[in-house]
Amino acid sequence: MRYNERIREIRENHSLTQQKVADLLHLGQRTYADYESGKMRIPIDNLLILARFYNVSMDYITGASNIKAEYPKT
């Protein structure tokens, strides 16, 4: 699964709107929609924010793994 598909899946599983996630990332809803559709690449900083927010590993959120591991504790 590609990361754009994964971030949409996770968002929908948490019953969040694109606008709510866009607000978390401090960007417009249209920009976030472009991330989910694959029209724009999401910056790594924003992927890290989403991984922390959803408490999933970067491997999972990027689609490198299908194992839903927790975000590492620091």
Predicted model as a PDB file, atoms N, CA, C, CB and O in Angstrom, pLDDT in the B-factor column:
MODEL        1                                                                  
ATOM      1  N   MET A   1       0.844  -1.172   0.000  1.00 74.00           N  
ATOM      2  CA  MET A   1       0.000   0.000   0.000  1.00 74.00           C  
ATOM      3  C   MET A   1       0.896   1.245   0.000  1.00 74.00           C  
ATOM      4  CB  MET A   1      -0.964  -0.007   1.224  1.00 74.00           C  
ATOM      5  O   MET A   1       1.892   1.306   0.722  1.00 74.00           O  
ATOM      6  N   ARG A   2       0.534   2.212  -0.802  1.00 90.00           N  
ATOM      7  CA  ARG A   2       1.293   3.453  -0.870  1.00 90.00           C  
ATOM      8  C   ARG A   2       0.902   4.369   0.288  1.00 90.00           C  
ATOM      9  CB  ARG A   2       1.063   4.160  -2.223  1.00 90.00           C  
ATOM     10  O   ARG A   2      -0.190   4.259   0.847  1.00 90.00           O  
ATOM     11  N   TYR A   3       1.818   5.275   0.635  1.00 90.00           N  
ATOM     12  CA  TYR A   3       1.574   6.116   1.807  1.00 90.00           C  
ATOM     13  C   TYR A   3       0.324   6.972   1.664  1.00 90.00           C  
ATOM     14  CB  TYR A   3       2.765   7.004   2.059  1.00 90.00           C  
ATOM     15  O   TYR A   3      -0.374   7.207   2.650  1.00 90.00           O  
ATOM     16  N   ASN A   4       0.027   7.445   0.450  1.00 94.00           N  
ATOM     17  CA  ASN A   4      -1.158   8.289   0.302  1.00 94.00           C  
ATOM     18  C   ASN A   4      -2.435   7.489   0.586  1.00 94.00           C  
ATOM     19  CB  ASN A   4      -1.212   8.894  -1.115  1.00 94.00           C  
ATOM     20  O   ASN A   4      -3.392   8.021   1.149  1.00 94.00           O  
ATOM     21  N   GLU A   5      -2.444   6.226   0.198  1.00 94.00           N  
ATOM     22  CA  GLU A   5      -3.596   5.371   0.506  1.00 94.00           C  
ATOM     23  C   GLU A   5      -3.663   5.090   2.007  1.00 94.00           C  
ATOM     24  CB  GLU A   5      -3.517   4.043  -0.285  1.00 94.00           C  
ATOM     25  O   GLU A   5      -4.744   5.052   2.594  1.00 94.00           O  
ATOM     26  N   ARG A   6      -2.488   4.891   2.620  1.00 96.00           N  
ATOM     27  CA  ARG A   6      -2.432   4.569   4.051  1.00 96.00           C  
ATOM     28  C   ARG A   6      -2.901   5.744   4.891  1.00 96.00           C  
ATOM     29  CB  ARG A   6      -1.009   4.168   4.459  1.00 96.00           C  
ATOM     30  O   ARG A   6      -3.648   5.547   5.850  1.00 96.00           O  
ATOM     31  N   ILE A   7      -2.479   6.980   4.557  1.00 96.00           N  
ATOM     32  CA  ILE A   7      -2.899   8.105   5.391  1.00 96.00           C  
ATOM     33  C   ILE A   7      -4.406   8.340   5.280  1.00 96.00           C  
ATOM     34  CB  ILE A   7      -2.137   9.377   4.994  1.00 96.00           C  
ATOM     35  O   ILE A   7      -5.037   8.792   6.236  1.00 96.00           O  
ATOM     36  N   ARG A   8      -4.977   8.037   4.125  1.00 97.00           N  
ATOM     37  CA  ARG A   8      -6.433   8.160   3.989  1.00 97.00           C  
ATOM     38  C   ARG A   8      -7.130   7.085   4.816  1.00 97.00           C  
ATOM     39  CB  ARG A   8      -6.857   8.055   2.501  1.00 97.00           C  
ATOM     40  O   ARG A   8      -8.092   7.369   5.530  1.00 97.00           O  
ATOM     41  N   GLU A   9      -6.645   5.857   4.717  1.00 96.00           N  
ATOM     42  CA  GLU A   9      -7.230   4.752   5.466  1.00 96.00           C  
ATOM     43  C   GLU A   9      -7.205   5.026   6.969  1.00 96.00           C  
ATOM     44  CB  GLU A   9      -6.487   3.454   5.156  1.00 96.00           C  
ATOM     45  O   GLU A   9      -8.205   4.831   7.659  1.00 96.00           O  
ATOM     46  N   ILE A  10      -6.058   5.478   7.468  1.00 96.00           N  
ATOM     47  CA  ILE A  10      -5.929   5.753   8.904  1.00 96.00           C  
ATOM     48  C   ILE A  10      -6.866   6.884   9.309  1.00 96.00           C  
ATOM     49  CB  ILE A  10      -4.467   6.112   9.267  1.00 96.00           C  
ATOM     50  O   ILE A  10      -7.541   6.801  10.335  1.00 96.00           O  
ATOM     51  N   ARG A  11      -6.906   7.943   8.500  1.00 97.00           N  
ATOM     52  CA  ARG A  11      -7.792   9.079   8.816  1.00 97.00           C  
ATOM     53  C   ARG A  11      -9.243   8.633   8.894  1.00 97.00           C  
ATOM     54  CB  ARG A  11      -7.644  10.193   7.763  1.00 97.00           C  
ATOM     55  O   ARG A  11      -9.958   8.993   9.828  1.00 97.00           O  
ATOM     56  N   GLU A  12      -9.676   7.852   7.916  1.00 97.00           N  
ATOM     57  CA  GLU A  12     -11.061   7.378   7.896  1.00 97.00           C  
ATOM     58  C   GLU A  12     -11.346   6.441   9.071  1.00 97.00           C  
ATOM     59  CB  GLU A  12     -11.358   6.664   6.570  1.00 97.00           C  
ATOM     60  O   GLU A  12     -12.439   6.470   9.638  1.00 97.00           O  
ATOM     61  N   ASN A  13     -10.367   5.610   9.437  1.00 96.00           N  
ATOM     62  CA  ASN A  13     -10.543   4.711  10.586  1.00 96.00           C  
ATOM     63  C   ASN A  13     -10.705   5.478  11.899  1.00 96.00           C  
ATOM     64  CB  ASN A  13      -9.354   3.759  10.692  1.00 96.00           C  
ATOM     65  O   ASN A  13     -11.309   4.979  12.849  1.00 96.00           O  
ATOM     66  N   HIS A  14     -10.162   6.688  11.942  1.00 97.00           N  
ATOM     67  CA  HIS A  14     -10.302   7.537  13.123  1.00 97.00           C  
ATOM     68  C   HIS A  14     -11.490   8.502  12.993  1.00 97.00           C  
ATOM     69  CB  HIS A  14      -9.010   8.325  13.355  1.00 97.00           C  
ATOM     70  O   HIS A  14     -11.674   9.378  13.839  1.00 97.00           O  
ATOM     71  N   SER A  15     -12.280   8.343  11.953  1.00 98.00           N  
ATOM     72  CA  SER A  15     -13.468   9.176  11.702  1.00 98.00           C  
ATOM     73  C   SER A  15     -13.147  10.668  11.711  1.00 98.00           C  
ATOM     74  CB  SER A  15     -14.540   8.884  12.743  1.00 98.00           C  
ATOM     75  O   SER A  15     -13.882  11.474  12.281  1.00 98.00           O  
ATOM     76  N   LEU A  16     -12.034  11.016  11.068  1.00 98.00           N  
ATOM     77  CA  LEU A  16     -11.630  12.415  10.962  1.00 98.00           C  
ATOM     78  C   LEU A  16     -11.860  12.928   9.551  1.00 98.00           C  
ATOM     79  CB  LEU A  16     -10.159  12.587  11.356  1.00 98.00           C  
ATOM     80  O   LEU A  16     -11.790  12.170   8.583  1.00 98.00           O  
ATOM     81  N   THR A  17     -12.132  14.211   9.444  1.00 98.00           N  
ATOM     82  CA  THR A  17     -12.267  14.838   8.128  1.00 98.00           C  
ATOM     83  C   THR A  17     -10.882  15.266   7.644  1.00 98.00           C  
ATOM     84  CB  THR A  17     -13.244  16.064   8.182  1.00 98.00           C  
ATOM     85  O   THR A  17      -9.938  15.371   8.427  1.00 98.00           O  
ATOM     86  N   GLN A  18     -10.784  15.505   6.352  1.00 98.00           N  
ATOM     87  CA  GLN A  18      -9.539  16.046   5.811  1.00 98.00           C  
ATOM     88  C   GLN A  18      -9.232  17.392   6.449  1.00 98.00           C  
ATOM     89  CB  GLN A  18      -9.624  16.186   4.280  1.00 98.00           C  
ATOM     90  O   GLN A  18      -8.067  17.710   6.688  1.00 98.00           O  
ATOM     91  N   GLN A  19     -10.250  18.179   6.725  1.00 98.00           N  
ATOM     92  CA  GLN A  19     -10.043  19.497   7.327  1.00 98.00           C  
ATOM     93  C   GLN A  19      -9.429  19.379   8.715  1.00 98.00           C  
ATOM     94  CB  GLN A  19     -11.365  20.261   7.405  1.00 98.00           C  
ATOM     95  O   GLN A  19      -8.538  20.156   9.058  1.00 98.00           O  
ATOM     96  N   LYS A  20      -9.886  18.423   9.520  1.00 98.00           N  
ATOM     97  CA  LYS A  20      -9.332  18.240  10.871  1.00 98.00           C  
ATOM     98  C   LYS A  20      -7.846  17.900  10.805  1.00 98.00           C  
ATOM     99  CB  LYS A  20     -10.095  17.129  11.625  1.00 98.00           C  
ATOM    100  O   LYS A  20      -7.046  18.432  11.575  1.00 98.00           O  
ATOM    101  N   VAL A  21      -7.480  17.006   9.876  1.00 98.00           N  
ATOM    102  CA  VAL A  21      -6.076  16.618   9.747  1.00 98.00           C  
ATOM    103  C   VAL A  21      -5.266  17.777   9.166  1.00 98.00           C  
ATOM    104  CB  VAL A  21      -5.936  15.357   8.857  1.00 98.00           C  
ATOM    105  O   VAL A  21      -4.134  18.014   9.588  1.00 98.00           O  
ATOM    106  N   ALA A  22      -5.829  18.489   8.212  1.00 98.00           N  
ATOM    107  CA  ALA A  22      -5.150  19.660   7.652  1.00 98.00           C  
ATOM    108  C   ALA A  22      -4.882  20.689   8.745  1.00 98.00           C  
ATOM    109  CB  ALA A  22      -5.990  20.289   6.518  1.00 98.00           C  
ATOM    110  O   ALA A  22      -3.810  21.294   8.768  1.00 98.00           O  
ATOM    111  N   ASP A  23      -5.832  20.898   9.646  1.00 98.00           N  
ATOM    112  CA  ASP A  23      -5.640  21.830  10.761  1.00 98.00           C  
ATOM    113  C   ASP A  23      -4.486  21.370  11.649  1.00 98.00           C  
ATOM    114  CB  ASP A  23      -6.937  21.958  11.593  1.00 98.00           C  
ATOM    115  O   ASP A  23      -3.677  22.187  12.089  1.00 98.00           O  
ATOM    116  N   LEU A  24      -4.409  20.086  11.910  1.00 97.00           N  
ATOM    117  CA  LEU A  24      -3.316  19.532  12.717  1.00 97.00           C  
ATOM    118  C   LEU A  24      -1.962  19.839  12.073  1.00 97.00           C  
ATOM    119  CB  LEU A  24      -3.490  18.004  12.890  1.00 97.00           C  
ATOM    120  O   LEU A  24      -0.986  20.132  12.765  1.00 97.00           O  
ATOM    121  N   LEU A  25      -1.916  19.769  10.739  1.00 98.00           N  
ATOM    122  CA  LEU A  25      -0.672  19.992  10.001  1.00 98.00           C  
ATOM    123  C   LEU A  25      -0.451  21.460   9.646  1.00 98.00           C  
ATOM    124  CB  LEU A  25      -0.669  19.163   8.738  1.00 98.00           C  
ATOM    125  O   LEU A  25       0.568  21.809   9.051  1.00 98.00           O  
ATOM    126  N   HIS A  26      -1.400  22.316  10.009  1.00 98.00           N  
ATOM    127  CA  HIS A  26      -1.327  23.759   9.719  1.00 98.00           C  
ATOM    128  C   HIS A  26      -1.249  24.029   8.215  1.00 98.00           C  
ATOM    129  CB  HIS A  26      -0.109  24.382  10.422  1.00 98.00           C  
ATOM    130  O   HIS A  26      -0.391  24.776   7.745  1.00 98.00           O  
ATOM    131  N   LEU A  27      -2.157  23.408   7.480  1.00 97.00           N  
ATOM    132  CA  LEU A  27      -2.244  23.661   6.037  1.00 97.00           C  
ATOM    133  C   LEU A  27      -3.690  23.589   5.605  1.00 97.00           C  
ATOM    134  CB  LEU A  27      -1.386  22.650   5.234  1.00 97.00           C  
ATOM    135  O   LEU A  27      -4.567  23.215   6.383  1.00 97.00           O  
ATOM    136  N   GLY A  28      -3.931  23.949   4.359  1.00 97.00           N  
ATOM    137  CA  GLY A  28      -5.290  23.958   3.840  1.00 97.00           C  
ATOM    138  C   GLY A  28      -5.806  22.563   3.521  1.00 97.00           C  
ATOM    139  O   GLY A  28      -5.035  21.637   3.266  1.00 97.00           O  
ATOM    140  N   GLN A  29      -7.126  22.437   3.542  1.00 98.00           N  
ATOM    141  CA  GLN A  29      -7.764  21.147   3.249  1.00 98.00           C  
ATOM    142  C   GLN A  29      -7.418  20.682   1.847  1.00 98.00           C  
ATOM    143  CB  GLN A  29      -9.288  21.248   3.407  1.00 98.00           C  
ATOM    144  O   GLN A  29      -7.204  19.488   1.635  1.00 98.00           O  
ATOM    145  N   ARG A  30      -7.357  21.586   0.890  1.00 98.00           N  
ATOM    146  CA  ARG A  30      -7.042  21.220  -0.491  1.00 98.00           C  
ATOM    147  C   ARG A  30      -5.636  20.607  -0.590  1.00 98.00           C  
ATOM    148  CB  ARG A  30      -7.150  22.456  -1.409  1.00 98.00           C  
ATOM    149  O   ARG A  30      -5.429  19.632  -1.313  1.00 98.00           O  
ATOM    150  N   THR A  31      -4.699  21.174   0.126  1.00 98.00           N  
ATOM    151  CA  THR A  31      -3.334  20.638   0.122  1.00 98.00           C  
ATOM    152  C   THR A  31      -3.322  19.232   0.703  1.00 98.00           C  
ATOM    153  CB  THR A  31      -2.382  21.556   0.921  1.00 98.00           C  
ATOM    154  O   THR A  31      -2.687  18.331   0.155  1.00 98.00           O  
ATOM    155  N   TYR A  32      -4.032  19.048   1.823  1.00 98.00           N  
ATOM    156  CA  TYR A  32      -4.082  17.708   2.422  1.00 98.00           C  
ATOM    157  C   TYR A  32      -4.770  16.726   1.479  1.00 98.00           C  
ATOM    158  CB  TYR A  32      -4.818  17.746   3.780  1.00 98.00           C  
ATOM    159  O   TYR A  32      -4.345  15.577   1.366  1.00 98.00           O  
ATOM    160  N   ALA A  33      -5.818  17.164   0.808  1.00 98.00           N  
ATOM    161  CA  ALA A  33      -6.504  16.295  -0.157  1.00 98.00           C  
ATOM    162  C   ALA A  33      -5.542  15.882  -1.277  1.00 98.00           C  
ATOM    163  CB  ALA A  33      -7.749  17.015  -0.752  1.00 98.00           C  
ATOM    164  O   ALA A  33      -5.596  14.752  -1.762  1.00 98.00           O  
ATOM    165  N   ASP A  34      -4.670  16.797  -1.680  1.00 97.00           N  
ATOM    166  CA  ASP A  34      -3.670  16.485  -2.697  1.00 97.00           C  
ATOM    167  C   ASP A  34      -2.666  15.451  -2.198  1.00 97.00           C  
ATOM    168  CB  ASP A  34      -2.941  17.754  -3.124  1.00 97.00           C  
ATOM    169  O   ASP A  34      -2.183  14.635  -2.984  1.00 97.00           O  
ATOM    170  N   TYR A  35      -2.346  15.471  -0.905  1.00 97.00           N  
ATOM    171  CA  TYR A  35      -1.481  14.428  -0.326  1.00 97.00           C  
ATOM    172  C   TYR A  35      -2.161  13.062  -0.438  1.00 97.00           C  
ATOM    173  CB  TYR A  35      -1.151  14.746   1.165  1.00 97.00           C  
ATOM    174  O   TYR A  35      -1.547  12.084  -0.867  1.00 97.00           O  
ATOM    175  N   GLU A  36      -3.431  13.011  -0.049  1.00 96.00           N  
ATOM    176  CA  GLU A  36      -4.149  11.734  -0.073  1.00 96.00           C  
ATOM    177  C   GLU A  36      -4.366  11.212  -1.491  1.00 96.00           C  
ATOM    178  CB  GLU A  36      -5.486  11.881   0.623  1.00 96.00           C  
ATOM    179  O   GLU A  36      -4.374  10.002  -1.714  1.00 96.00           O  
ATOM    180  N   SER A  37      -4.539  12.107  -2.433  1.00 96.00           N  
ATOM    181  CA  SER A  37      -4.780  11.667  -3.813  1.00 96.00           C  
ATOM    182  C   SER A  37      -3.481  11.322  -4.545  1.00 96.00           C  
ATOM    183  CB  SER A  37      -5.529  12.752  -4.584  1.00 96.00           C  
ATOM    184  O   SER A  37      -3.509  10.728  -5.622  1.00 96.00           O  
ATOM    185  N   GLY A  38      -2.343  11.697  -3.953  1.00 94.00           N  
ATOM    186  CA  GLY A  38      -1.058  11.440  -4.586  1.00 94.00           C  
ATOM    187  C   GLY A  38      -0.626  12.522  -5.559  1.00 94.00           C  
ATOM    188  O   GLY A  38       0.380  12.367  -6.250  1.00 94.00           O  
ATOM    189  N   LYS A  39      -1.378  13.623  -5.623  1.00 96.00           N  
ATOM    190  CA  LYS A  39      -0.999  14.725  -6.512  1.00 96.00           C  
ATOM    191  C   LYS A  39       0.215  15.475  -5.986  1.00 96.00           C  
ATOM    192  CB  LYS A  39      -2.165  15.690  -6.687  1.00 96.00           C  
ATOM    193  O   LYS A  39       0.981  16.048  -6.760  1.00 96.00           O  
ATOM    194  N   MET A  40       0.389  15.471  -4.666  1.00 96.00           N  
ATOM    195  CA  MET A  40       1.542  16.121  -4.030  1.00 96.00           C  
ATOM    196  C   MET A  40       2.164  15.142  -3.050  1.00 96.00           C  
ATOM    197  CB  MET A  40       1.127  17.448  -3.304  1.00 96.00           C  
ATOM    198  O   MET A  40       1.465  14.359  -2.407  1.00 96.00           O  
ATOM    199  N   ARG A  41       3.481  15.194  -2.943  1.00 94.00           N  
ATOM    200  CA  ARG A  41       4.174  14.372  -1.944  1.00 94.00           C  
ATOM    201  C   ARG A  41       4.081  15.069  -0.594  1.00 94.00           C  
ATOM    202  CB  ARG A  41       5.670  14.128  -2.344  1.00 94.00           C  
ATOM    203  O   ARG A  41       4.223  16.287  -0.487  1.00 94.00           O  
ATOM    204  N   ILE A  42       3.839  14.266   0.426  1.00 95.00           N  
ATOM    205  CA  ILE A  42       3.749  14.821   1.771  1.00 95.00           C  
ATOM    206  C   ILE A  42       5.151  14.943   2.353  1.00 95.00           C  
ATOM    207  CB  ILE A  42       2.847  13.939   2.680  1.00 95.00           C  
ATOM    208  O   ILE A  42       5.920  13.983   2.292  1.00 95.00           O  
ATOM    209  N   PRO A  43       5.504  16.087   2.912  1.00 96.00           N  
ATOM    210  CA  PRO A  43       6.827  16.240   3.508  1.00 96.00           C  
ATOM    211  C   PRO A  43       7.032  15.286   4.687  1.00 96.00           C  
ATOM    212  CB  PRO A  43       7.031  17.681   3.962  1.00 96.00           C  
ATOM    213  O   PRO A  43       6.085  14.950   5.399  1.00 96.00           O  
ATOM    214  N   ILE A  44       8.263  14.861   4.880  1.00 95.00           N  
ATOM    215  CA  ILE A  44       8.589  13.917   5.949  1.00 95.00           C  
ATOM    216  C   ILE A  44       8.186  14.466   7.312  1.00 95.00           C  
ATOM    217  CB  ILE A  44      10.084  13.594   5.937  1.00 95.00           C  
ATOM    218  O   ILE A  44       7.748  13.707   8.176  1.00 95.00           O  
ATOM    219  N   ASP A  45       8.328  15.769   7.517  1.00 96.00           N  
ATOM    220  CA  ASP A  45       7.930  16.365   8.800  1.00 96.00           C  
ATOM    221  C   ASP A  45       6.447  16.115   9.078  1.00 96.00           C  
ATOM    222  CB  ASP A  45       8.223  17.884   8.804  1.00 96.00           C  
ATOM    223  O   ASP A  45       6.064  15.820  10.210  1.00 96.00           O  
ATOM    224  N   ASN A  46       5.626  16.233   8.051  1.00 97.00           N  
ATOM    225  CA  ASN A  46       4.194  16.006   8.228  1.00 97.00           C  
ATOM    226  C   ASN A  46       3.891  14.526   8.444  1.00 97.00           C  
ATOM    227  CB  ASN A  46       3.420  16.528   7.016  1.00 97.00           C  
ATOM    228  O   ASN A  46       2.976  14.188   9.195  1.00 97.00           O  
ATOM    229  N   LEU A  47       4.647  13.642   7.794  1.00 96.00           N  
ATOM    230  CA  LEU A  47       4.468  12.213   8.050  1.00 96.00           C  
ATOM    231  C   LEU A  47       4.786  11.881   9.500  1.00 96.00           C  
ATOM    232  CB  LEU A  47       5.352  11.382   7.112  1.00 96.00           C  
ATOM    233  O   LEU A  47       4.096  11.073  10.121  1.00 96.00           O  
ATOM    234  N   LEU A  48       5.825  12.502  10.039  1.00 96.00           N  
ATOM    235  CA  LEU A  48       6.177  12.281  11.439  1.00 96.00           C  
ATOM    236  C   LEU A  48       5.070  12.771  12.377  1.00 96.00           C  
ATOM    237  CB  LEU A  48       7.497  12.986  11.769  1.00 96.00           C  
ATOM    238  O   LEU A  48       4.742  12.106  13.360  1.00 96.00           O  
ATOM    239  N   ILE A  49       4.508  13.918  12.072  1.00 97.00           N  
ATOM    240  CA  ILE A  49       3.405  14.446  12.883  1.00 97.00           C  
ATOM    241  C   ILE A  49       2.230  13.471  12.855  1.00 97.00           C  
ATOM    242  CB  ILE A  49       2.961  15.846  12.370  1.00 97.00           C  
ATOM    243  O   ILE A  49       1.637  13.180  13.894  1.00 97.00           O  
ATOM    244  N   LEU A  50       1.896  12.971  11.679  1.00 97.00           N  
ATOM    245  CA  LEU A  50       0.777  12.030  11.565  1.00 97.00           C  
ATOM    246  C   LEU A  50       1.071  10.720  12.284  1.00 97.00           C  
ATOM    247  CB  LEU A  50       0.465  11.754  10.095  1.00 97.00           C  
ATOM    248  O   LEU A  50       0.190  10.169  12.943  1.00 97.00           O  
ATOM    249  N   ALA A  51       2.291  10.218  12.169  1.00 96.00           N  
ATOM    250  CA  ALA A  51       2.657   8.970  12.845  1.00 96.00           C  
ATOM    251  C   ALA A  51       2.512   9.132  14.355  1.00 96.00           C  
ATOM    252  CB  ALA A  51       4.106   8.554  12.483  1.00 96.00           C  
ATOM    253  O   ALA A  51       1.975   8.251  15.027  1.00 96.00           O  
ATOM    254  N   ARG A  52       2.987  10.253  14.886  1.00 96.00           N  
ATOM    255  CA  ARG A  52       2.842  10.515  16.331  1.00 96.00           C  
ATOM    256  C   ARG A  52       1.371  10.648  16.713  1.00 96.00           C  
ATOM    257  CB  ARG A  52       3.608  11.797  16.733  1.00 96.00           C  
ATOM    258  O   ARG A  52       0.927  10.072  17.706  1.00 96.00           O  
ATOM    259  N   PHE A  53       0.626  11.403  15.927  1.00 97.00           N  
ATOM    260  CA  PHE A  53      -0.788  11.655  16.217  1.00 97.00           C  
ATOM    261  C   PHE A  53      -1.596  10.357  16.230  1.00 97.00           C  
ATOM    262  CB  PHE A  53      -1.375  12.626  15.188  1.00 97.00           C  
ATOM    263  O   PHE A  53      -2.409  10.131  17.127  1.00 97.00           O  
ATOM    264  N   TYR A  54      -1.365   9.512  15.229  1.00 97.00           N  
ATOM    265  CA  TYR A  54      -2.106   8.250  15.132  1.00 97.00           C  
ATOM    266  C   TYR A  54      -1.461   7.117  15.936  1.00 97.00           C  
ATOM    267  CB  TYR A  54      -2.219   7.834  13.678  1.00 97.00           C  
ATOM    268  O   TYR A  54      -2.014   6.021  16.027  1.00 97.00           O  
ATOM    269  N   ASN A  55      -0.279   7.391  16.523  1.00 96.00           N  
ATOM    270  CA  ASN A  55       0.482   6.411  17.294  1.00 96.00           C  
ATOM    271  C   ASN A  55       0.764   5.139  16.484  1.00 96.00           C  
ATOM    272  CB  ASN A  55      -0.272   6.056  18.573  1.00 96.00           C  
ATOM    273  O   ASN A  55       0.496   4.022  16.926  1.00 96.00           O  
ATOM    274  N   VAL A  56       1.311   5.350  15.290  1.00 96.00           N  
ATOM    275  CA  VAL A  56       1.734   4.232  14.440  1.00 96.00           C  
ATOM    276  C   VAL A  56       3.164   4.500  13.970  1.00 96.00           C  
ATOM    277  CB  VAL A  56       0.763   4.044  13.214  1.00 96.00           C  
ATOM    278  O   VAL A  56       3.609   5.647  13.911  1.00 96.00           O  
ATOM    279  N   SER A  57       3.863   3.435  13.640  1.00 96.00           N  
ATOM    280  CA  SER A  57       5.253   3.574  13.199  1.00 96.00           C  
ATOM    281  C   SER A  57       5.324   4.233  11.826  1.00 96.00           C  
ATOM    282  CB  SER A  57       5.946   2.202  13.162  1.00 96.00           C  
ATOM    283  O   SER A  57       4.359   4.231  11.062  1.00 96.00           O  
ATOM    284  N   MET A  58       6.483   4.790  11.539  1.00 95.00           N  
ATOM    285  CA  MET A  58       6.707   5.367  10.209  1.00 95.00           C  
ATOM    286  C   MET A  58       6.647   4.282   9.143  1.00 95.00           C  
ATOM    287  CB  MET A  58       8.066   6.095  10.152  1.00 95.00           C  
ATOM    288  O   MET A  58       6.173   4.534   8.035  1.00 95.00           O  
ATOM    289  N   ASP A  59       7.117   3.086   9.456  1.00 95.00           N  
ATOM    290  CA  ASP A  59       7.027   1.985   8.488  1.00 95.00           C  
ATOM    291  C   ASP A  59       5.579   1.725   8.109  1.00 95.00           C  
ATOM    292  CB  ASP A  59       7.663   0.704   9.058  1.00 95.00           C  
ATOM    293  O   ASP A  59       5.269   1.507   6.938  1.00 95.00           O  
ATOM    294  N   TYR A  60       4.697   1.748   9.091  1.00 96.00           N  
ATOM    295  CA  TYR A  60       3.279   1.491   8.820  1.00 96.00           C  
ATOM    296  C   TYR A  60       2.655   2.641   8.030  1.00 96.00           C  
ATOM    297  CB  TYR A  60       2.511   1.278  10.136  1.00 96.00           C  
ATOM    298  O   TYR A  60       1.973   2.410   7.032  1.00 96.00           O  
ATOM    299  N   ILE A  61       2.883   3.865   8.468  1.00 95.00           N  
ATOM    300  CA  ILE A  61       2.219   5.006   7.826  1.00 95.00           C  
ATOM    301  C   ILE A  61       2.703   5.201   6.385  1.00 95.00           C  
ATOM    302  CB  ILE A  61       2.464   6.288   8.638  1.00 95.00           C  
ATOM    303  O   ILE A  61       1.954   5.684   5.536  1.00 95.00           O  
ATOM    304  N   THR A  62       3.963   4.824   6.112  1.00 92.00           N  
ATOM    305  CA  THR A  62       4.474   4.977   4.747  1.00 92.00           C  
ATOM    306  C   THR A  62       4.143   3.784   3.856  1.00 92.00           C  
ATOM    307  CB  THR A  62       5.971   5.180   4.780  1.00 92.00           C  
ATOM    308  O   THR A  62       4.373   3.828   2.648  1.00 92.00           O  
ATOM    309  N   GLY A  63       3.607   2.724   4.444  1.00 91.00           N  
ATOM    310  CA  GLY A  63       3.270   1.547   3.651  1.00 91.00           C  
ATOM    311  C   GLY A  63       4.416   0.577   3.494  1.00 91.00           C  
ATOM    312  O   GLY A  63       4.296  -0.403   2.759  1.00 91.00           O  
ATOM    313  N   ALA A  64       5.544   0.828   4.179  1.00 92.00           N  
ATOM    314  CA  ALA A  64       6.691  -0.081   4.103  1.00 92.00           C  
ATOM    315  C   ALA A  64       6.399  -1.389   4.836  1.00 92.00           C  
ATOM    316  CB  ALA A  64       7.946   0.587   4.691  1.00 92.00           C  
ATOM    317  O   ALA A  64       7.017  -2.417   4.560  1.00 92.00           O  
ATOM    318  N   SER A  65       5.448  -1.336   5.776  1.00 93.00           N  
ATOM    319  CA  SER A  65       5.069  -2.517   6.545  1.00 93.00           C  
ATOM    320  C   SER A  65       3.557  -2.509   6.748  1.00 93.00           C  
ATOM    321  CB  SER A  65       5.815  -2.560   7.915  1.00 93.00           C  
ATOM    322  O   SER A  65       2.936  -1.449   6.828  1.00 93.00           O  
ATOM    323  N   ASN A  66       2.985  -3.684   6.830  1.00 93.00           N  
ATOM    324  CA  ASN A  66       1.559  -3.799   7.138  1.00 93.00           C  
ATOM    325  C   ASN A  66       1.328  -4.116   8.609  1.00 93.00           C  
ATOM    326  CB  ASN A  66       0.915  -4.875   6.270  1.00 93.00           C  
ATOM    327  O   ASN A  66       0.193  -4.326   9.035  1.00 93.00           O  
ATOM    328  N   ILE A  67       2.413  -4.150   9.384  1.00 92.00           N  
ATOM    329  CA  ILE A  67       2.303  -4.392  10.818  1.00 92.00           C  
ATOM    330  C   ILE A  67       2.069  -3.060  11.516  1.00 92.00           C  
ATOM    331  CB  ILE A  67       3.578  -5.098  11.374  1.00 92.00           C  
ATOM    332  O   ILE A  67       2.880  -2.140  11.408  1.00 92.00           O  
ATOM    333  N   LYS A  68       0.979  -2.968  12.218  1.00 91.00           N  
ATOM    334  CA  LYS A  68       0.569  -1.703  12.849  1.00 91.00           C  
ATOM    335  C   LYS A  68       1.264  -1.544  14.195  1.00 91.00           C  
ATOM    336  CB  LYS A  68      -0.973  -1.647  13.031  1.00 91.00           C  
ATOM    337  O   LYS A  68       0.641  -1.679  15.247  1.00 91.00           O  
ATOM    338  N   ALA A  69       2.565  -1.257  14.149  1.00 93.00           N  
ATOM    339  CA  ALA A  69       3.349  -1.050  15.367  1.00 93.00           C  
ATOM    340  C   ALA A  69       3.107   0.369  15.886  1.00 93.00           C  
ATOM    341  CB  ALA A  69       4.868  -1.291  15.100  1.00 93.00           C  
ATOM    342  O   ALA A  69       2.768   1.274  15.123  1.00 93.00           O  
ATOM    343  N   GLU A  70       3.288   0.544  17.197  1.00 93.00           N  
ATOM    344  CA  GLU A  70       3.132   1.853  17.809  1.00 93.00           C  
ATOM    345  C   GLU A  70       4.317   2.761  17.464  1.00 93.00           C  
ATOM    346  CB  GLU A  70       2.989   1.714  19.330  1.00 93.00           C  
ATOM    347  O   GLU A  70       5.409   2.291  17.145  1.00 93.00           O  
ATOM    348  N   TYR A  71       4.074   4.056  17.535  1.00 92.00           N  
ATOM    349  CA  TYR A  71       5.143   5.032  17.347  1.00 92.00           C  
ATOM    350  C   TYR A  71       6.129   4.854  18.498  1.00 92.00           C  
ATOM    351  CB  TYR A  71       4.584   6.507  17.289  1.00 92.00           C  
ATOM    352  O   TYR A  71       5.707   4.697  19.643  1.00 92.00           O  
ATOM    353  N   PRO A  72       7.423   4.875  18.222  1.00 88.00           N  
ATOM    354  CA  PRO A  72       8.415   4.659  19.293  1.00 88.00           C  
ATOM    355  C   PRO A  72       8.314   5.718  20.396  1.00 88.00           C  
ATOM    356  CB  PRO A  72       9.833   4.665  18.707  1.00 88.00           C  
ATOM    357  O   PRO A  72       8.162   6.908  20.122  1.00 88.00           O  
ATOM    358  N   LYS A  73       8.399   5.268  21.616  1.00 84.00           N  
ATOM    359  CA  LYS A  73       8.399   6.176  22.769  1.00 84.00           C  
ATOM    360  C   LYS A  73       9.800   6.751  22.935  1.00 84.00           C  
ATOM    361  CB  LYS A  73       7.940   5.439  24.076  1.00 84.00           C  
ATOM    362  O   LYS A  73      10.793   6.054  22.721  1.00 84.00           O  
ATOM    363  N   THR A  74       9.878   8.016  23.316  1.00 71.00           N  
ATOM    364  CA  THR A  74      11.197   8.637  23.513  1.00 71.00           C  
ATOM    365  C   THR A  74      11.496   8.820  24.969  1.00 71.00           C  
ATOM    366  CB  THR A  74      11.279   9.976  22.804  1.00 71.00           C  
ATOM    367  O   THR A  74      12.561   9.327  25.322  1.00 71.00           O  
TER     368      THR A  74                                                      
ENDMDL                                                                          
END                                                                             
